[in-house]
Every structure is written in C-alpha cells, then in structure tokens.
Amino acid sequence: MKFIEINYHFHRELNTPDAVIVKHLPSNLFAEELSKTASVTLVKHLAYEGAYHRNEIHYRFFRRHNNFWQIPSSTHCFIKKQKPDVVLIQGFIFPLQVIALRRAVGSNCKIILQHRADVPFRRKKFFQQWADKSINAYFFTAIEQADEWISAGVIKNKRKCFEIPAATTGFSKRDKTFCRAKLAIGNERMFLWAGRLNANKDPLTVLVAFEKYVSSGQNAKLYMIYQEDDMLKEATERINASTQLKNNVILIGKVAYEEMEIWYSAADYIISASHREGGSYVLMEAMACGCVPIVTAIPASMKMIENGRAGLYFSTGNSDDLYRVLLSLENEDHEPRSAYAAFFFKSEMSAEAIARKMLTIFGNLVLK
C-alpha cells in the first residue's frame, strides 16, 4: 500500500528538513509504525525545497506559499506520479486544494481529512460542502466532533467519520521520586498546567478553583508551564491578589519539549480547562507518563479519558465544579488511576494503536 500524508499549511518559519520533522513529530510518529507495512511519504510546505529520507519514511518538501485560493500544482503533480492508494490531508481548511487533488489523483485513490480543531467556514462553507464529494473519510479524535460538520451540511454521510487520534508521543512514565528530585519538588500533591495562556485554555477558571482548594487546607502546588502568554498579565494579577495563590502557584513559563517527560512523570494530575480542542497533545503526553488528567467535559477530552475511567472532568468554565472535583481527590486512589491512564494511552493513542486503526480503515476503504 502506498500512503501519502500532506500538510498544505506553509511553515514560513521553518527552512530545514529537521526543523519541520521535529515540529510535526507528535502528529507523525504513527508514520514510522505504518512504514512497517506500507510505503509512507510525508509532504510538507516550508521555506525549503527538496527530498529527504529518514527511518523508512520518504519526505518531500515544497517551497510554496499556500493560501485559501492557491492550488499547489507542483505538489499535486508529485503526488499524482506516486500513484498513492491513500492520501491523508491535515486539516479541513483547504477545500479547493482537496478538490484539485481529487482531479489529479483520480477516483481510485482514497482521500481522508484529519480534523485539527477546525470549525466550518461561514462565508466559504460552500467550498467545504463541495469538497465533501471528493473525500472518502474523515478522522476525528471523538466522533461527536463530526456533529457540527454534519449540522452545517459539510459532511453528508456520518458513516465517513472515524475516531483516530490526531497525534501521539514517544514519552513514557519515569520514576516519580527521581523526577521530583531533579525538579526540586517536594512530596505535596502536584498539579500541572501545560499549554497556552489564552481565553480558550481558560487559566482563570483553574486559578479560582485552586485558590478555594488550597484555602480549604490542602497541601498542594500548581505548576504552570506555558509556551504562549496571551493572558499572563491577567493570570499574574490574579495570583498576586491572593496569598494562597502566591504561596502555591508557580509560574514556570517555557520548558524545552524534551524536558516535559520529567514534568509529566513528576506530577500527580494535569488540569485542562479548554473550551474547545481537536485533540490535546498535552493530555496525551501526560497520560503516557501516568499523569492523571482533570479536563473539561468537551468531546475530544472526554474521549481521551474514556469518559471518566482514565481521568476526571468538570463543566467548562465552571470553577465551582472544578473545585468539587479537586476536593473529591481525597477519596481518589491515585496509583490505579495513574496506571490506567498510561495503559489507556498505550492501547488507544500510541503510535502502534494509531497505525493499527488506520490500516484497518485503509483496507476497508480500498476494498470498496
């Protein structure tokens, strides 16, 4: 089987093969597993032109500034020559390119779109509806994410929708005592925040709930790691206005990706207050390390914690409900839940699991 994955987004900040491979590693780890039974080519757009080969995977890079209206003819010409059985496209936001690709590869090639937290267009929705005729399948982290696309009239047939995680990780659980010693962290209950500080991630809801929690006499610390700091001013002001938060919340800021395995392994729980997710890299990485998620009850996050078996959940934007969940941890047997979170990641979200699921779907599509 010949498999090609294409990312139409132009990464203008990247100009070497290694840079784009590292950036896309979480969403492309499955490709190494897939390459054991299929020919795998990954197509990227960045400030570099050329071919590359690494770990049985073929890479083809195009220097093409794509936008909504541009059709990357050189990219499509390359894909056509490869005569792929399956093409996986990252994201739902390039419908004209999807239509043009279908014309290039013909009807025998199966085209699949991977959901990346996209939402249906408003003014240009017609093009997504038109593209649906060219698409054989859609991948979502949780099947419920397809509902708004069906309601919008973009996806006409829900049977074309499948559950496949958008990314995975090579992280694994490390010794907690060692990790805490390395980070100079004590024996208190450790909570972790890892993600952007923005309105969608809703750090203020977490801070309000955590203030109530530590005010009730709990021995706990919240460490906040963030790569983008849109709401750093608001978060800092909220922390500085509370003695309890100043004493128990530590703003870490940026941490190198390779160091995150230690943070996840050191922490007991990771809190995600997201209002919307296509599928969270952070939750997946944390679960691989046995860090138990506490998440909002949104489809992607609920799927990732198996509706509460591999983690806990609260109502979106509701600090009181999060406080309730935090208090319930007094009756929580953490170790079994931690072990199950790591097991669930391995069985459902690891590179091996994703490749296995994809091959089953590919086989069924090709046989149709």
DRENMI-736919 format. One record per residue (C-alpha): x, y, z; residue number from 1. Coordinates in pm, 1 decimal, always signed. Example, Ala and Ser with C-alpha at 12.3 -4.5 7.8 and 13.67 -1.06 7.14 Angstrom:
2
- +1230.0 -450.0 +780.0 1
- +1367.0 -106.0 +714.0 2
END
This chain:
368
- +0.0 +0.0 +0.0 1
- +122.8 +349.0 -87.7 2
- +33.6 +611.2 +173.1 3
- +90.8 +986.9 +148.4 4
- +19.8 +1247.5 +413.9 5
- +10.5 +1611.6 +307.9 6
- +12.2 +1930.4 +512.2 7
- -91.4 +2226.1 +294.1 8
- -8.1 +2482.8 +561.0 9
- +304.6 +2681.3 +474.9 10
- +550.1 +2690.4 +766.3 11
- +735.4 +3008.4 +676.2 12
- +946.5 +2995.3 +993.9 13
- +1098.3 +2656.2 +902.7 14
- +1378.1 +2620.1 +646.6 15
- +1537.1 +2279.0 +708.5 16
- +1403.8 +1920.8 +693.6 17
- +1498.9 +1852.4 +1056.1 18
- +1311.2 +2160.3 +1177.5 19
- +979.7 +2052.0 +1026.5 20
- +1027.4 +1687.4 +1127.6 21
- +1080.0 +1789.8 +1490.8 22
- +782.2 +2029.1 +1483.0 23
- +548.6 +1763.1 +1344.1 24
- +685.1 +1471.3 +1545.7 25
- +374.3 +1418.8 +1768.1 26
- +142.7 +1400.9 +1467.3 27
- +379.1 +1189.8 +1255.7 28
- +508.2 +922.2 +1496.5 29
- +239.0 +687.3 +1365.8 30
- +410.7 +701.6 +1024.8 31
- +709.3 +500.8 +1148.0 32
- +474.8 +221.7 +1255.6 33
- +281.1 +248.4 +931.7 34
- +603.6 +223.4 +731.4 35
- +648.1 -134.7 +856.7 36
- +362.2 -246.1 +631.4 37
- +321.5 +38.7 +379.3 38
- +522.9 +280.6 +168.1 39
- +497.7 +614.2 +351.2 40
- +562.6 +962.0 +210.3 41
- +505.4 +1285.2 +404.2 42
- +458.9 +1604.4 +203.7 43
- +524.2 +1940.4 +370.8 44
- +530.1 +2307.1 +268.2 45
- +802.5 +2526.7 +416.2 46
- +1091.2 +2755.7 +323.1 47
- +1283.2 +2463.9 +171.9 48
- +1262.0 +2258.9 -146.4 49
- +1381.0 +1901.3 -178.1 50
- +1355.0 +1535.2 -79.9 51
- +1464.2 +1364.3 +240.2 52
- +1464.0 +1010.9 +379.6 53
- +1455.9 +914.3 +745.9 54
- +1357.8 +595.2 +932.5 55
- +1195.6 +430.5 +628.2 56
- +986.6 +743.4 +564.7 57
- +1014.6 +949.9 +248.0 58
- +975.8 +1326.4 +285.1 59
- +908.1 +1572.8 +4.3 60
- +929.0 +1941.7 +80.1 61
- +786.0 +2218.8 -137.9 62
- +859.1 +2589.3 -112.6 63
- +506.4 +2707.9 -182.2 64
- +314.5 +2988.4 -6.8 65
- -31.4 +2833.0 +9.4 66
- -343.4 +3026.5 +93.9 67
- -712.9 +2954.3 +52.3 68
- -721.6 +3021.2 -323.2 69
- -384.1 +2883.6 -433.3 70
- -357.7 +2537.6 -586.8 71
- -7.5 +2386.2 -539.4 72
- +23.0 +2229.6 -883.4 73
- +380.9 +2108.6 -834.6 74
- +277.3 +1931.8 -513.1 75
- -19.0 +1765.5 -682.6 76
- +194.2 +1666.2 -982.3 77
- +435.5 +1491.2 -745.5 78
- +153.6 +1309.3 -562.9 79
- -5.2 +1200.5 -891.8 80
- +323.8 +1041.9 -1005.6 81
- +344.4 +840.0 -682.9 82
- +7.6 +672.7 -758.9 83
- -91.6 +651.4 -390.0 84
- -365.7 +427.4 -256.7 85
- -442.6 +667.1 +30.7 86
- -378.5 +1038.5 +88.4 87
- -431.7 +1183.3 +436.6 88
- -473.6 +1562.6 +448.2 89
- -413.0 +1751.8 +771.7 90
- -698.8 +1992.0 +846.9 91
- -1033.7 +2084.2 +694.9 92
- -940.3 +2436.5 +580.0 93
- -813.8 +2374.3 +224.5 94
- -1124.9 +2258.3 +34.5 95
- -1017.2 +2392.4 -307.0 96
- -687.2 +2208.3 -277.5 97
- -877.1 +1889.1 -188.9 98
- -1095.1 +1924.4 -499.6 99
- -789.8 +1986.1 -718.4 100
- -608.7 +1689.3 -563.8 101
- -900.7 +1461.5 -643.4 102
- -884.4 +1567.8 -1007.2 103
- -510.3 +1498.3 -1007.8 104
- -513.2 +1151.1 -849.1 105
- -836.5 +1016.6 -997.0 106
- -1115.0 +819.7 -834.8 107
- -922.0 +511.7 -717.1 108
- -711.3 +697.5 -458.1 109
- -880.3 +734.6 -118.8 110
- -866.2 +1086.9 +27.5 111
- -903.8 +1132.3 +404.2 112
- -913.7 +1452.8 +610.6 113
- -778.4 +1472.1 +968.0 114
- -964.6 +1712.9 +1195.0 115
- -735.0 +1968.3 +1363.7 116
- -981.0 +2165.3 +1582.5 117
- -1116.3 +2329.0 +1265.3 118
- -1468.4 +2473.0 +1252.4 119
- -1697.5 +2502.4 +947.8 120
- -1647.2 +2815.7 +742.2 121
- -1923.0 +3072.7 +739.6 122
- -1891.4 +3266.5 +414.0 123
- -1688.5 +2999.1 +234.5 124
- -1876.2 +2695.9 +366.1 125
- -1994.1 +2613.8 +14.0 126
- -1640.2 +2509.9 -80.8 127
- -1619.1 +2266.0 +211.5 128
- -1956.7 +2122.7 +110.5 129
- -1829.6 +2086.6 -245.6 130
- -1506.9 +1921.9 -125.6 131
- -1705.1 +1656.6 +62.7 132
- -1777.7 +1490.3 -271.8 133
- -1402.7 +1431.4 -313.1 134
- -1345.3 +1292.0 +36.2 135
- -1372.1 +923.8 +128.6 136
- -1333.3 +956.1 +506.1 137
- -1280.7 +1196.1 +795.3 138
- -1076.2 +1135.6 +1110.7 139
- -1182.0 +1290.2 +1443.7 140
- -1043.2 +1241.5 +1793.2 141
- -1403.9 +1191.2 +1911.4 142
- -1689.7 +1105.7 +1678.5 143
- -1906.8 +1373.6 +1844.5 144
- -1682.0 +1636.0 +1682.7 145
- -1837.4 +1544.9 +1349.2 146
- -2181.2 +1666.5 +1459.7 147
- -2124.4 +2036.1 +1387.8 148
- -1991.3 +1949.2 +1041.5 149
- -2295.8 +1737.9 +969.7 150
- -2529.0 +2007.7 +1105.8 151
- -2353.9 +2264.2 +884.8 152
- -2420.7 +2045.9 +581.4 153
- -2049.9 +1996.2 +510.2 154
- -2035.3 +1622.2 +579.0 155
- -2328.0 +1447.3 +417.1 156
- -2268.6 +1096.2 +549.5 157
- -2163.5 +1026.2 +909.4 158
- -2050.2 +678.8 +806.9 159
- -1749.7 +851.5 +650.6 160
- -1636.6 +961.1 +1000.2 161
- -1394.5 +760.0 +1215.5 162
- -1221.9 +804.8 +1551.0 163
- -845.6 +837.4 +1516.4 164
- -623.7 +1046.6 +1749.6 165
- -460.1 +1339.9 +1571.8 166
- -119.7 +1279.6 +1731.8 167
- +80.8 +1060.6 +1966.4 168
- +404.2 +1072.7 +2167.4 169
- +712.1 +871.1 +2247.0 170
- +702.3 +975.2 +2614.4 171
- +666.0 +711.8 +2887.5 172
- +633.0 +705.6 +3264.5 173
- +953.3 +764.8 +3459.5 174
- +1025.1 +722.3 +3829.4 175
- +833.1 +990.7 +4017.8 176
- +1082.3 +1020.2 +4304.8 177
- +1370.1 +1072.8 +4062.3 178
- +1174.5 +1330.3 +3859.0 179
- +1068.7 +1529.3 +4163.5 180
- +1422.9 +1531.3 +4295.9 181
- +1550.4 +1654.0 +3960.4 182
- +1293.0 +1935.9 +3964.9 183
- +1348.8 +2009.5 +4337.6 184
- +982.4 +1943.2 +4414.4 185
- +859.2 +1812.6 +4750.0 186
- +601.7 +1548.4 +4843.0 187
- +292.2 +1767.3 +4824.0 188
- +15.6 +1682.8 +4579.0 189
- +139.4 +1821.1 +4248.0 190
- -87.1 +1967.9 +3980.6 191
- +38.7 +2070.7 +3639.7 192
- -86.9 +2318.9 +3382.2 193
- +79.9 +2288.7 +3041.2 194
- -44.3 +2488.0 +2746.2 195
- -112.9 +2832.5 +2611.9 196
- -232.9 +3105.4 +2843.6 197
- -531.7 +3219.1 +2639.0 198
- -908.1 +3250.4 +2668.9 199
- -977.2 +2908.3 +2517.9 200
- -748.0 +2737.9 +2769.6 201
- -914.8 +2942.6 +3047.8 202
- -643.0 +2966.0 +3315.3 203
- -851.4 +3194.7 +3535.3 204
- -1113.4 +2925.4 +3598.1 205
- -833.1 +2698.3 +3718.2 206
- -683.3 +2965.8 +3944.7 207
- -1019.0 +3047.7 +4107.5 208
- -1085.5 +2679.6 +4181.2 209
- -731.3 +2613.6 +4300.6 210
- -746.2 +2910.9 +4539.6 211
- -1055.6 +2761.9 +4704.0 212
- -886.9 +2423.1 +4714.6 213
- -568.3 +2529.1 +4895.4 214
- -771.0 +2761.7 +5119.5 215
- -951.8 +2453.0 +5247.9 216
- -623.3 +2332.0 +5396.2 217
- -493.3 +2109.9 +5115.3 218
- -117.5 +2063.7 +5078.3 219
- -80.5 +2112.5 +4703.1 220
- +111.6 +2307.4 +4442.6 221
- +13.7 +2408.8 +4090.1 222
- +297.4 +2448.7 +3837.2 223
- +207.6 +2640.1 +3522.0 224
- +411.1 +2577.8 +3206.2 225
- +318.4 +2781.6 +2901.2 226
- +472.0 +2847.2 +2560.8 227
- +242.5 +3140.6 +2476.4 228
- +142.7 +3402.7 +2731.0 229
- -154.2 +3599.1 +2593.7 230
- -316.8 +3608.5 +2937.7 231
- -2.2 +3619.6 +3151.8 232
- -86.9 +3967.4 +3280.4 233
- -436.3 +3860.2 +3392.9 234
- -305.8 +3537.3 +3546.2 235
- -23.9 +3715.7 +3730.4 236
- -261.4 +3978.8 +3867.0 237
- -499.0 +3706.6 +3989.6 238
- -214.6 +3522.2 +4160.9 239
- -69.0 +3834.2 +4321.3 240
- -410.8 +3930.1 +4459.3 241
- -424.3 +3611.7 +4668.2 242
- -184.2 +3499.9 +4939.8 243
- -292.8 +3138.2 +4888.0 244
- -216.3 +3152.5 +4516.9 245
- +114.8 +3334.8 +4564.3 246
- +227.5 +3060.6 +4803.2 247
- +105.5 +2764.6 +4599.3 248
- +112.3 +2853.3 +4228.9 249
- +446.2 +2858.2 +4047.5 250
- +468.9 +3019.2 +3704.0 251
- +736.1 +2824.2 +3518.0 252
- +698.3 +2964.1 +3167.2 253
- +864.6 +2791.4 +2873.6 254
- +1015.2 +2444.8 +2909.1 255
- +1205.4 +2254.4 +2639.6 256
- +991.6 +1981.0 +2485.3 257
- +1230.6 +1701.0 +2578.8 258
- +1210.9 +1806.4 +2945.5 259
- +831.6 +1774.1 +2960.4 260
- +853.4 +1397.0 +3015.3 261
- +1010.1 +1468.3 +3355.7 262
- +739.6 +1721.7 +3448.2 263
- +456.2 +1487.7 +3348.8 264
- +612.5 +1198.6 +3539.1 265
- +663.5 +1413.7 +3849.0 266
- +304.4 +1543.7 +3858.1 267
- +2.3 +1367.3 +4004.3 268
- -260.4 +1548.3 +3796.4 269
- -274.1 +1773.0 +3492.7 270
- -558.4 +2022.9 +3460.5 271
- -705.0 +2128.8 +3126.2 272
- -981.0 +2392.7 +3123.0 273
- -1009.8 +2413.7 +2742.9 274
- -1338.8 +2524.6 +2591.5 275
- -1250.9 +2360.9 +2260.4 276
- -994.4 +2101.4 +2147.0 277
- -937.1 +1897.0 +1835.3 278
- -726.3 +1660.8 +2043.8 279
- -477.9 +1766.2 +2309.7 280
- -107.3 +1686.2 +2272.8 281
- -59.6 +1782.1 +2637.8 282
- -319.5 +1538.0 +2772.2 283
- -184.8 +1258.3 +2557.7 284
- +174.9 +1318.6 +2667.1 285
- +70.5 +1344.6 +3031.4 286
- -126.6 +1019.3 +3018.8 287
- +168.4 +837.8 +2859.7 288
- +363.1 +937.0 +3172.9 289
- +88.8 +827.2 +3414.8 290
- -20.3 +1182.9 +3498.3 291
- -397.6 +1176.8 +3556.9 292
- -598.3 +1432.7 +3355.6 293
- -867.0 +1660.9 +3501.0 294
- -1044.5 +1801.5 +3196.7 295
- -1348.1 +1991.6 +3078.0 296
- -1635.6 +1778.5 +2952.6 297
- -1575.8 +1851.6 +2582.9 298
- -1588.8 +1567.8 +2325.3 299
- -1217.0 +1532.6 +2247.1 300
- -1106.8 +1543.3 +2611.6 301
- -1381.0 +1306.8 +2726.4 302
- -1276.4 +1060.9 +2457.1 303
- -915.1 +1084.5 +2571.8 304
- -1006.2 +999.6 +2934.2 305
- -1251.8 +727.1 +2827.8 306
- -1544.8 +925.1 +2966.7 307
- -1401.2 +931.8 +3317.6 308
- -1223.0 +597.3 +3356.6 309
- -876.7 +736.7 +3280.6 310
- -930.6 +1081.2 +3435.7 311
- -1179.4 +1323.2 +3589.3 312
- -1388.1 +1601.7 +3437.9 313
- -1576.6 +1921.5 +3518.0 314
- -1811.9 +2161.7 +3341.9 315
- -1646.5 +2406.3 +3103.5 316
- -1579.5 +2745.6 +3260.8 317
- -1719.5 +2634.1 +3597.8 318
- -1468.3 +2693.6 +3878.4 319
- -1710.3 +2560.4 +4139.5 320
- -1736.3 +2229.8 +3957.7 321
- -1358.7 +2209.1 +3925.5 322
- -1329.7 +2281.6 +4298.5 323
- -1571.6 +1993.6 +4362.6 324
- -1350.7 +1761.1 +4157.0 325
- -1037.6 +1874.6 +4338.8 326
- -1198.5 +1805.1 +4676.8 327
- -1304.3 +1458.7 +4556.9 328
- -937.9 +1365.6 +4519.0 329
- -926.8 +1298.4 +4893.9 330
- -1122.4 +980.9 +4817.7 331
- -927.2 +905.7 +4499.6 332
- -688.1 +611.0 +4483.0 333
- -432.4 +780.0 +4262.1 334
- -199.1 +495.7 +4169.1 335
- -456.7 +269.3 +3999.7 336
- -594.4 +567.0 +3806.2 337
- -241.4 +668.4 +3705.0 338
- -164.7 +316.9 +3585.5 339
- -489.8 +302.8 +3389.6 340
- -422.3 +640.0 +3223.1 341
- -87.4 +508.4 +3096.5 342
- -249.2 +180.1 +2987.1 343
- -529.5 +360.6 +2801.5 344
- -278.5 +577.5 +2619.5 345
- -83.1 +269.8 +2512.7 346
- -387.4 +80.0 +2391.8 347
- -568.4 +367.0 +2216.9 348
- -332.9 +659.3 +2143.9 349
- +16.8 +516.6 +2096.1 350
- +182.9 +510.6 +1754.7 351
- +118.0 +137.1 +1733.8 352
- -252.4 +181.3 +1814.6 353
- -299.4 +462.1 +1561.9 354
- -121.5 +272.3 +1284.5 355
- -328.0 -39.0 +1356.4 356
- -655.5 +154.3 +1340.7 357
- -552.5 +337.2 +1023.8 358
- -456.1 +18.6 +842.5 359
- -793.4 -135.3 +921.2 360
- -977.3 +170.3 +786.3 361
- -748.8 +196.3 +480.8 362
- -806.4 -167.6 +399.3 363
- -1182.8 -131.6 +418.1 364
- -1179.3 +182.7 +203.0 365
- -952.5 +37.0 -64.8 366
- -1167.6 -275.7 -90.8 367
- -1484.0 -71.9 -152.7 368
END
